[in-house]
Amino acid sequence: MTQLTLRSALGKPVATYDPHFREIKKTVSEEDHMLRTPPAWSYDTSVINTVIEYERSHNNPAMDDVWFVIKTTDTKKTYQVSWRVFIENSFRHNRAGSQLALTLNHWSVSGEDFEQLSFDLDV
């Protein structure tokens, strides 16, 4: 299987879809592309609709095991969330076109600059 190039409504390549791993991936700068208020990641609705059409035509209308994955070039973090969590919790907004966005509290985060909580325990 080959990856699909996903385009914005304006025709610009903005992400890829890997049907084997069922991942919608984009690689961006966190500084330039993360929404600020509220802190969130977004995807063009045209990208989402393309993946829906692909999966429906390949016998996966429930979108089982589809994931959104964002890799950041500046912070080296990786953000991941399942299709179901994204669709059930996202909100609509318009940033150079119709988009769905999901606040950061819903994403799993890993990577180089990931700030993990630490506790000092006096034992």
MODELLER restraints for C-alpha pairs under 7 A, 6 or more apart:
rsr = mdl.restraints
at = mdl.atoms
rsr.add(forms.Gaussian(group=physical.xy_distance, feature=features.Distance(at['CA:1:A'], at['CA:19:A']), mean=6.80, stdev=0.5))
rsr.add(forms.Gaussian(group=physical.xy_distance, feature=features.Distance(at['CA:1:A'], at['CA:20:A']), mean=6.51, stdev=0.5))
rsr.add(forms.Gaussian(group=physical.xy_distance, feature=features.Distance(at['CA:2:A'], at['CA:18:A']), mean=6.92, stdev=0.5))
rsr.add(forms.Gaussian(group=physical.xy_distance, feature=features.Distance(at['CA:3:A'], at['CA:16:A']), mean=6.33, stdev=0.5))
rsr.add(forms.Gaussian(group=physical.xy_distance, feature=features.Distance(at['CA:3:A'], at['CA:17:A']), mean=5.46, stdev=0.5))
rsr.add(forms.Gaussian(group=physical.xy_distance, feature=features.Distance(at['CA:3:A'], at['CA:18:A']), mean=4.63, stdev=0.5))
rsr.add(forms.Gaussian(group=physical.xy_distance, feature=features.Distance(at['CA:3:A'], at['CA:19:A']), mean=6.69, stdev=0.5))
rsr.add(forms.Gaussian(group=physical.xy_distance, feature=features.Distance(at['CA:4:A'], at['CA:16:A']), mean=5.45, stdev=0.5))
rsr.add(forms.Gaussian(group=physical.xy_distance, feature=features.Distance(at['CA:4:A'], at['CA:17:A']), mean=4.98, stdev=0.5))
rsr.add(forms.Gaussian(group=physical.xy_distance, feature=features.Distance(at['CA:4:A'], at['CA:18:A']), mean=6.52, stdev=0.5))
rsr.add(forms.Gaussian(group=physical.xy_distance, feature=features.Distance(at['CA:5:A'], at['CA:13:A']), mean=6.43, stdev=0.5))
rsr.add(forms.Gaussian(group=physical.xy_distance, feature=features.Distance(at['CA:5:A'], at['CA:15:A']), mean=6.24, stdev=0.5))
rsr.add(forms.Gaussian(group=physical.xy_distance, feature=features.Distance(at['CA:5:A'], at['CA:16:A']), mean=4.62, stdev=0.5))
rsr.add(forms.Gaussian(group=physical.xy_distance, feature=features.Distance(at['CA:5:A'], at['CA:17:A']), mean=6.55, stdev=0.5))
rsr.add(forms.Gaussian(group=physical.xy_distance, feature=features.Distance(at['CA:6:A'], at['CA:13:A']), mean=5.74, stdev=0.5))
rsr.add(forms.Gaussian(group=physical.xy_distance, feature=features.Distance(at['CA:6:A'], at['CA:14:A']), mean=5.99, stdev=0.5))
rsr.add(forms.Gaussian(group=physical.xy_distance, feature=features.Distance(at['CA:6:A'], at['CA:15:A']), mean=5.03, stdev=0.5))
rsr.add(forms.Gaussian(group=physical.xy_distance, feature=features.Distance(at['CA:6:A'], at['CA:16:A']), mean=5.24, stdev=0.5))
rsr.add(forms.Gaussian(group=physical.xy_distance, feature=features.Distance(at['CA:6:A'], at['CA:17:A']), mean=6.87, stdev=0.5))
rsr.add(forms.Gaussian(group=physical.xy_distance, feature=features.Distance(at['CA:6:A'], at['CA:47:A']), mean=5.61, stdev=0.5))
rsr.add(forms.Gaussian(group=physical.xy_distance, feature=features.Distance(at['CA:7:A'], at['CA:13:A']), mean=4.29, stdev=0.5))
rsr.add(forms.Gaussian(group=physical.xy_distance, feature=features.Distance(at['CA:7:A'], at['CA:14:A']), mean=5.40, stdev=0.5))
rsr.add(forms.Gaussian(group=physical.xy_distance, feature=features.Distance(at['CA:7:A'], at['CA:15:A']), mean=6.86, stdev=0.5))
rsr.add(forms.Gaussian(group=physical.xy_distance, feature=features.Distance(at['CA:7:A'], at['CA:47:A']), mean=6.19, stdev=0.5))
rsr.add(forms.Gaussian(group=physical.xy_distance, feature=features.Distance(at['CA:8:A'], at['CA:14:A']), mean=6.24, stdev=0.5))
rsr.add(forms.Gaussian(group=physical.xy_distance, feature=features.Distance(at['CA:8:A'], at['CA:44:A']), mean=5.99, stdev=0.5))
rsr.add(forms.Gaussian(group=physical.xy_distance, feature=features.Distance(at['CA:8:A'], at['CA:46:A']), mean=5.92, stdev=0.5))
rsr.add(forms.Gaussian(group=physical.xy_distance, feature=features.Distance(at['CA:8:A'], at['CA:47:A']), mean=6.42, stdev=0.5))
rsr.add(forms.Gaussian(group=physical.xy_distance, feature=features.Distance(at['CA:9:A'], at['CA:46:A']), mean=5.77, stdev=0.5))
rsr.add(forms.Gaussian(group=physical.xy_distance, feature=features.Distance(at['CA:9:A'], at['CA:97:A']), mean=6.91, stdev=0.5))
rsr.add(forms.Gaussian(group=physical.xy_distance, feature=features.Distance(at['CA:14:A'], at['CA:26:A']), mean=6.63, stdev=0.5))
rsr.add(forms.Gaussian(group=physical.xy_distance, feature=features.Distance(at['CA:15:A'], at['CA:24:A']), mean=6.79, stdev=0.5))
rsr.add(forms.Gaussian(group=physical.xy_distance, feature=features.Distance(at['CA:15:A'], at['CA:25:A']), mean=5.45, stdev=0.5))
rsr.add(forms.Gaussian(group=physical.xy_distance, feature=features.Distance(at['CA:15:A'], at['CA:26:A']), mean=4.49, stdev=0.5))
rsr.add(forms.Gaussian(group=physical.xy_distance, feature=features.Distance(at['CA:16:A'], at['CA:24:A']), mean=5.76, stdev=0.5))
rsr.add(forms.Gaussian(group=physical.xy_distance, feature=features.Distance(at['CA:16:A'], at['CA:25:A']), mean=5.25, stdev=0.5))
rsr.add(forms.Gaussian(group=physical.xy_distance, feature=features.Distance(at['CA:16:A'], at['CA:26:A']), mean=6.48, stdev=0.5))
rsr.add(forms.Gaussian(group=physical.xy_distance, feature=features.Distance(at['CA:17:A'], at['CA:23:A']), mean=5.64, stdev=0.5))
rsr.add(forms.Gaussian(group=physical.xy_distance, feature=features.Distance(at['CA:17:A'], at['CA:24:A']), mean=4.52, stdev=0.5))
rsr.add(forms.Gaussian(group=physical.xy_distance, feature=features.Distance(at['CA:17:A'], at['CA:25:A']), mean=6.26, stdev=0.5))
rsr.add(forms.Gaussian(group=physical.xy_distance, feature=features.Distance(at['CA:18:A'], at['CA:24:A']), mean=6.65, stdev=0.5))
rsr.add(forms.Gaussian(group=physical.xy_distance, feature=features.Distance(at['CA:22:A'], at['CA:65:A']), mean=6.49, stdev=0.5))
rsr.add(forms.Gaussian(group=physical.xy_distance, feature=features.Distance(at['CA:22:A'], at['CA:66:A']), mean=4.76, stdev=0.5))
rsr.add(forms.Gaussian(group=physical.xy_distance, feature=features.Distance(at['CA:22:A'], at['CA:67:A']), mean=6.26, stdev=0.5))
rsr.add(forms.Gaussian(group=physical.xy_distance, feature=features.Distance(at['CA:23:A'], at['CA:66:A']), mean=5.83, stdev=0.5))
rsr.add(forms.Gaussian(group=physical.xy_distance, feature=features.Distance(at['CA:23:A'], at['CA:67:A']), mean=4.82, stdev=0.5))
rsr.add(forms.Gaussian(group=physical.xy_distance, feature=features.Distance(at['CA:23:A'], at['CA:68:A']), mean=5.80, stdev=0.5))
rsr.add(forms.Gaussian(group=physical.xy_distance, feature=features.Distance(at['CA:23:A'], at['CA:69:A']), mean=6.48, stdev=0.5))
rsr.add(forms.Gaussian(group=physical.xy_distance, feature=features.Distance(at['CA:24:A'], at['CA:67:A']), mean=6.11, stdev=0.5))
rsr.add(forms.Gaussian(group=physical.xy_distance, feature=features.Distance(at['CA:24:A'], at['CA:68:A']), mean=4.80, stdev=0.5))
rsr.add(forms.Gaussian(group=physical.xy_distance, feature=features.Distance(at['CA:24:A'], at['CA:69:A']), mean=5.92, stdev=0.5))
rsr.add(forms.Gaussian(group=physical.xy_distance, feature=features.Distance(at['CA:25:A'], at['CA:68:A']), mean=6.18, stdev=0.5))
rsr.add(forms.Gaussian(group=physical.xy_distance, feature=features.Distance(at['CA:25:A'], at['CA:69:A']), mean=4.76, stdev=0.5))
rsr.add(forms.Gaussian(group=physical.xy_distance, feature=features.Distance(at['CA:25:A'], at['CA:70:A']), mean=5.71, stdev=0.5))
rsr.add(forms.Gaussian(group=physical.xy_distance, feature=features.Distance(at['CA:26:A'], at['CA:69:A']), mean=6.63, stdev=0.5))
rsr.add(forms.Gaussian(group=physical.xy_distance, feature=features.Distance(at['CA:26:A'], at['CA:70:A']), mean=5.09, stdev=0.5))
rsr.add(forms.Gaussian(group=physical.xy_distance, feature=features.Distance(at['CA:26:A'], at['CA:71:A']), mean=6.37, stdev=0.5))
rsr.add(forms.Gaussian(group=physical.xy_distance, feature=features.Distance(at['CA:27:A'], at['CA:70:A']), mean=5.81, stdev=0.5))
rsr.add(forms.Gaussian(group=physical.xy_distance, feature=features.Distance(at['CA:27:A'], at['CA:71:A']), mean=4.70, stdev=0.5))
rsr.add(forms.Gaussian(group=physical.xy_distance, feature=features.Distance(at['CA:27:A'], at['CA:72:A']), mean=5.64, stdev=0.5))
rsr.add(forms.Gaussian(group=physical.xy_distance, feature=features.Distance(at['CA:27:A'], at['CA:73:A']), mean=6.70, stdev=0.5))
rsr.add(forms.Gaussian(group=physical.xy_distance, feature=features.Distance(at['CA:28:A'], at['CA:71:A']), mean=6.45, stdev=0.5))
rsr.add(forms.Gaussian(group=physical.xy_distance, feature=features.Distance(at['CA:28:A'], at['CA:72:A']), mean=5.03, stdev=0.5))
rsr.add(forms.Gaussian(group=physical.xy_distance, feature=features.Distance(at['CA:28:A'], at['CA:73:A']), mean=5.82, stdev=0.5))
rsr.add(forms.Gaussian(group=physical.xy_distance, feature=features.Distance(at['CA:29:A'], at['CA:72:A']), mean=5.18, stdev=0.5))
rsr.add(forms.Gaussian(group=physical.xy_distance, feature=features.Distance(at['CA:29:A'], at['CA:73:A']), mean=5.12, stdev=0.5))
rsr.add(forms.Gaussian(group=physical.xy_distance, feature=features.Distance(at['CA:29:A'], at['CA:74:A']), mean=5.49, stdev=0.5))
rsr.add(forms.Gaussian(group=physical.xy_distance, feature=features.Distance(at['CA:30:A'], at['CA:72:A']), mean=5.61, stdev=0.5))
rsr.add(forms.Gaussian(group=physical.xy_distance, feature=features.Distance(at['CA:30:A'], at['CA:74:A']), mean=6.45, stdev=0.5))
rsr.add(forms.Gaussian(group=physical.xy_distance, feature=features.Distance(at['CA:30:A'], at['CA:75:A']), mean=6.93, stdev=0.5))
rsr.add(forms.Gaussian(group=physical.xy_distance, feature=features.Distance(at['CA:34:A'], at['CA:40:A']), mean=6.01, stdev=0.5))
rsr.add(forms.Gaussian(group=physical.xy_distance, feature=features.Distance(at['CA:34:A'], at['CA:41:A']), mean=5.44, stdev=0.5))
rsr.add(forms.Gaussian(group=physical.xy_distance, feature=features.Distance(at['CA:35:A'], at['CA:41:A']), mean=6.11, stdev=0.5))
rsr.add(forms.Gaussian(group=physical.xy_distance, feature=features.Distance(at['CA:38:A'], at['CA:103:A']), mean=6.67, stdev=0.5))
rsr.add(forms.Gaussian(group=physical.xy_distance, feature=features.Distance(at['CA:39:A'], at['CA:103:A']), mean=5.71, stdev=0.5))
rsr.add(forms.Gaussian(group=physical.xy_distance, feature=features.Distance(at['CA:39:A'], at['CA:104:A']), mean=6.03, stdev=0.5))
rsr.add(forms.Gaussian(group=physical.xy_distance, feature=features.Distance(at['CA:40:A'], at['CA:101:A']), mean=6.08, stdev=0.5))
rsr.add(forms.Gaussian(group=physical.xy_distance, feature=features.Distance(at['CA:40:A'], at['CA:102:A']), mean=5.20, stdev=0.5))
rsr.add(forms.Gaussian(group=physical.xy_distance, feature=features.Distance(at['CA:40:A'], at['CA:103:A']), mean=3.96, stdev=0.5))
rsr.add(forms.Gaussian(group=physical.xy_distance, feature=features.Distance(at['CA:40:A'], at['CA:104:A']), mean=5.13, stdev=0.5))
rsr.add(forms.Gaussian(group=physical.xy_distance, feature=features.Distance(at['CA:41:A'], at['CA:101:A']), mean=5.41, stdev=0.5))
rsr.add(forms.Gaussian(group=physical.xy_distance, feature=features.Distance(at['CA:41:A'], at['CA:102:A']), mean=5.55, stdev=0.5))
rsr.add(forms.Gaussian(group=physical.xy_distance, feature=features.Distance(at['CA:41:A'], at['CA:103:A']), mean=6.53, stdev=0.5))
rsr.add(forms.Gaussian(group=physical.xy_distance, feature=features.Distance(at['CA:42:A'], at['CA:99:A']), mean=6.27, stdev=0.5))
rsr.add(forms.Gaussian(group=physical.xy_distance, feature=features.Distance(at['CA:42:A'], at['CA:100:A']), mean=5.43, stdev=0.5))
rsr.add(forms.Gaussian(group=physical.xy_distance, feature=features.Distance(at['CA:42:A'], at['CA:101:A']), mean=3.90, stdev=0.5))
rsr.add(forms.Gaussian(group=physical.xy_distance, feature=features.Distance(at['CA:42:A'], at['CA:102:A']), mean=6.29, stdev=0.5))
rsr.add(forms.Gaussian(group=physical.xy_distance, feature=features.Distance(at['CA:43:A'], at['CA:99:A']), mean=5.42, stdev=0.5))
rsr.add(forms.Gaussian(group=physical.xy_distance, feature=features.Distance(at['CA:43:A'], at['CA:100:A']), mean=5.57, stdev=0.5))
rsr.add(forms.Gaussian(group=physical.xy_distance, feature=features.Distance(at['CA:43:A'], at['CA:101:A']), mean=6.43, stdev=0.5))
rsr.add(forms.Gaussian(group=physical.xy_distance, feature=features.Distance(at['CA:44:A'], at['CA:98:A']), mean=5.97, stdev=0.5))
rsr.add(forms.Gaussian(group=physical.xy_distance, feature=features.Distance(at['CA:44:A'], at['CA:99:A']), mean=4.22, stdev=0.5))
rsr.add(forms.Gaussian(group=physical.xy_distance, feature=features.Distance(at['CA:44:A'], at['CA:100:A']), mean=6.47, stdev=0.5))
rsr.add(forms.Gaussian(group=physical.xy_distance, feature=features.Distance(at['CA:45:A'], at['CA:98:A']), mean=5.83, stdev=0.5))
rsr.add(forms.Gaussian(group=physical.xy_distance, feature=features.Distance(at['CA:45:A'], at['CA:99:A']), mean=4.96, stdev=0.5))
rsr.add(forms.Gaussian(group=physical.xy_distance, feature=features.Distance(at['CA:45:A'], at['CA:100:A']), mean=6.35, stdev=0.5))
rsr.add(forms.Gaussian(group=physical.xy_distance, feature=features.Distance(at['CA:55:A'], at['CA:61:A']), mean=5.97, stdev=0.5))
rsr.add(forms.Gaussian(group=physical.xy_distance, feature=features.Distance(at['CA:55:A'], at['CA:63:A']), mean=6.63, stdev=0.5))
rsr.add(forms.Gaussian(group=physical.xy_distance, feature=features.Distance(at['CA:63:A'], at['CA:83:A']), mean=7.00, stdev=0.5))
rsr.add(forms.Gaussian(group=physical.xy_distance, feature=features.Distance(at['CA:66:A'], at['CA:82:A']), mean=6.20, stdev=0.5))
rsr.add(forms.Gaussian(group=physical.xy_distance, feature=features.Distance(at['CA:66:A'], at['CA:83:A']), mean=5.39, stdev=0.5))
rsr.add(forms.Gaussian(group=physical.xy_distance, feature=features.Distance(at['CA:67:A'], at['CA:80:A']), mean=6.84, stdev=0.5))
rsr.add(forms.Gaussian(group=physical.xy_distance, feature=features.Distance(at['CA:67:A'], at['CA:81:A']), mean=5.78, stdev=0.5))
rsr.add(forms.Gaussian(group=physical.xy_distance, feature=features.Distance(at['CA:67:A'], at['CA:82:A']), mean=4.49, stdev=0.5))
rsr.add(forms.Gaussian(group=physical.xy_distance, feature=features.Distance(at['CA:67:A'], at['CA:83:A']), mean=5.34, stdev=0.5))
rsr.add(forms.Gaussian(group=physical.xy_distance, feature=features.Distance(at['CA:68:A'], at['CA:80:A']), mean=5.60, stdev=0.5))
rsr.add(forms.Gaussian(group=physical.xy_distance, feature=features.Distance(at['CA:68:A'], at['CA:81:A']), mean=5.41, stdev=0.5))
rsr.add(forms.Gaussian(group=physical.xy_distance, feature=features.Distance(at['CA:68:A'], at['CA:82:A']), mean=6.24, stdev=0.5))
rsr.add(forms.Gaussian(group=physical.xy_distance, feature=features.Distance(at['CA:68:A'], at['CA:83:A']), mean=6.68, stdev=0.5))
rsr.add(forms.Gaussian(group=physical.xy_distance, feature=features.Distance(at['CA:69:A'], at['CA:78:A']), mean=6.93, stdev=0.5))
rsr.add(forms.Gaussian(group=physical.xy_distance, feature=features.Distance(at['CA:69:A'], at['CA:79:A']), mean=5.65, stdev=0.5))
rsr.add(forms.Gaussian(group=physical.xy_distance, feature=features.Distance(at['CA:69:A'], at['CA:80:A']), mean=4.62, stdev=0.5))
rsr.add(forms.Gaussian(group=physical.xy_distance, feature=features.Distance(at['CA:69:A'], at['CA:81:A']), mean=6.89, stdev=0.5))
rsr.add(forms.Gaussian(group=physical.xy_distance, feature=features.Distance(at['CA:70:A'], at['CA:78:A']), mean=5.60, stdev=0.5))
rsr.add(forms.Gaussian(group=physical.xy_distance, feature=features.Distance(at['CA:70:A'], at['CA:79:A']), mean=5.03, stdev=0.5))
rsr.add(forms.Gaussian(group=physical.xy_distance, feature=features.Distance(at['CA:70:A'], at['CA:80:A']), mean=6.55, stdev=0.5))
rsr.add(forms.Gaussian(group=physical.xy_distance, feature=features.Distance(at['CA:71:A'], at['CA:77:A']), mean=5.92, stdev=0.5))
rsr.add(forms.Gaussian(group=physical.xy_distance, feature=features.Distance(at['CA:71:A'], at['CA:78:A']), mean=4.52, stdev=0.5))
rsr.add(forms.Gaussian(group=physical.xy_distance, feature=features.Distance(at['CA:71:A'], at['CA:79:A']), mean=6.49, stdev=0.5))
rsr.add(forms.Gaussian(group=physical.xy_distance, feature=features.Distance(at['CA:72:A'], at['CA:78:A']), mean=6.45, stdev=0.5))
rsr.add(forms.Gaussian(group=physical.xy_distance, feature=features.Distance(at['CA:75:A'], at['CA:112:A']), mean=6.80, stdev=0.5))
rsr.add(forms.Gaussian(group=physical.xy_distance, feature=features.Distance(at['CA:75:A'], at['CA:113:A']), mean=5.68, stdev=0.5))
rsr.add(forms.Gaussian(group=physical.xy_distance, feature=features.Distance(at['CA:76:A'], at['CA:111:A']), mean=5.74, stdev=0.5))
rsr.add(forms.Gaussian(group=physical.xy_distance, feature=features.Distance(at['CA:76:A'], at['CA:112:A']), mean=5.39, stdev=0.5))
rsr.add(forms.Gaussian(group=physical.xy_distance, feature=features.Distance(at['CA:76:A'], at['CA:113:A']), mean=6.54, stdev=0.5))
rsr.add(forms.Gaussian(group=physical.xy_distance, feature=features.Distance(at['CA:77:A'], at['CA:109:A']), mean=6.70, stdev=0.5))
rsr.add(forms.Gaussian(group=physical.xy_distance, feature=features.Distance(at['CA:77:A'], at['CA:110:A']), mean=5.59, stdev=0.5))
rsr.add(forms.Gaussian(group=physical.xy_distance, feature=features.Distance(at['CA:77:A'], at['CA:111:A']), mean=4.21, stdev=0.5))
rsr.add(forms.Gaussian(group=physical.xy_distance, feature=features.Distance(at['CA:77:A'], at['CA:112:A']), mean=5.97, stdev=0.5))
rsr.add(forms.Gaussian(group=physical.xy_distance, feature=features.Distance(at['CA:77:A'], at['CA:113:A']), mean=6.37, stdev=0.5))
rsr.add(forms.Gaussian(group=physical.xy_distance, feature=features.Distance(at['CA:77:A'], at['CA:114:A']), mean=6.44, stdev=0.5))
rsr.add(forms.Gaussian(group=physical.xy_distance, feature=features.Distance(at['CA:78:A'], at['CA:109:A']), mean=5.66, stdev=0.5))
rsr.add(forms.Gaussian(group=physical.xy_distance, feature=features.Distance(at['CA:78:A'], at['CA:110:A']), mean=5.27, stdev=0.5))
rsr.add(forms.Gaussian(group=physical.xy_distance, feature=features.Distance(at['CA:78:A'], at['CA:111:A']), mean=5.82, stdev=0.5))
rsr.add(forms.Gaussian(group=physical.xy_distance, feature=features.Distance(at['CA:79:A'], at['CA:107:A']), mean=5.86, stdev=0.5))
rsr.add(forms.Gaussian(group=physical.xy_distance, feature=features.Distance(at['CA:79:A'], at['CA:108:A']), mean=5.59, stdev=0.5))
rsr.add(forms.Gaussian(group=physical.xy_distance, feature=features.Distance(at['CA:79:A'], at['CA:109:A']), mean=4.70, stdev=0.5))
rsr.add(forms.Gaussian(group=physical.xy_distance, feature=features.Distance(at['CA:79:A'], at['CA:110:A']), mean=6.75, stdev=0.5))
rsr.add(forms.Gaussian(group=physical.xy_distance, feature=features.Distance(at['CA:80:A'], at['CA:107:A']), mean=5.49, stdev=0.5))
rsr.add(forms.Gaussian(group=physical.xy_distance, feature=features.Distance(at['CA:80:A'], at['CA:108:A']), mean=5.17, stdev=0.5))
rsr.add(forms.Gaussian(group=physical.xy_distance, feature=features.Distance(at['CA:80:A'], at['CA:109:A']), mean=6.62, stdev=0.5))
rsr.add(forms.Gaussian(group=physical.xy_distance, feature=features.Distance(at['CA:81:A'], at['CA:107:A']), mean=5.21, stdev=0.5))
rsr.add(forms.Gaussian(group=physical.xy_distance, feature=features.Distance(at['CA:81:A'], at['CA:108:A']), mean=6.33, stdev=0.5))
rsr.add(forms.Gaussian(group=physical.xy_distance, feature=features.Distance(at['CA:86:A'], at['CA:102:A']), mean=6.29, stdev=0.5))
rsr.add(forms.Gaussian(group=physical.xy_distance, feature=features.Distance(at['CA:89:A'], at['CA:102:A']), mean=6.53, stdev=0.5))
rsr.add(forms.Gaussian(group=physical.xy_distance, feature=features.Distance(at['CA:90:A'], at['CA:100:A']), mean=5.85, stdev=0.5))
rsr.add(forms.Gaussian(group=physical.xy_distance, feature=features.Distance(at['CA:90:A'], at['CA:101:A']), mean=5.13, stdev=0.5))
rsr.add(forms.Gaussian(group=physical.xy_distance, feature=features.Distance(at['CA:90:A'], at['CA:102:A']), mean=4.55, stdev=0.5))
rsr.add(forms.Gaussian(group=physical.xy_distance, feature=features.Distance(at['CA:91:A'], at['CA:100:A']), mean=5.45, stdev=0.5))
rsr.add(forms.Gaussian(group=physical.xy_distance, feature=features.Distance(at['CA:91:A'], at['CA:101:A']), mean=5.37, stdev=0.5))
rsr.add(forms.Gaussian(group=physical.xy_distance, feature=features.Distance(at['CA:91:A'], at['CA:102:A']), mean=6.59, stdev=0.5))
rsr.add(forms.Gaussian(group=physical.xy_distance, feature=features.Distance(at['CA:92:A'], at['CA:99:A']), mean=5.81, stdev=0.5))
rsr.add(forms.Gaussian(group=physical.xy_distance, feature=features.Distance(at['CA:92:A'], at['CA:100:A']), mean=4.63, stdev=0.5))
rsr.add(forms.Gaussian(group=physical.xy_distance, feature=features.Distance(at['CA:92:A'], at['CA:101:A']), mean=6.35, stdev=0.5))
rsr.add(forms.Gaussian(group=physical.xy_distance, feature=features.Distance(at['CA:93:A'], at['CA:99:A']), mean=5.47, stdev=0.5))
rsr.add(forms.Gaussian(group=physical.xy_distance, feature=features.Distance(at['CA:93:A'], at['CA:100:A']), mean=6.25, stdev=0.5))
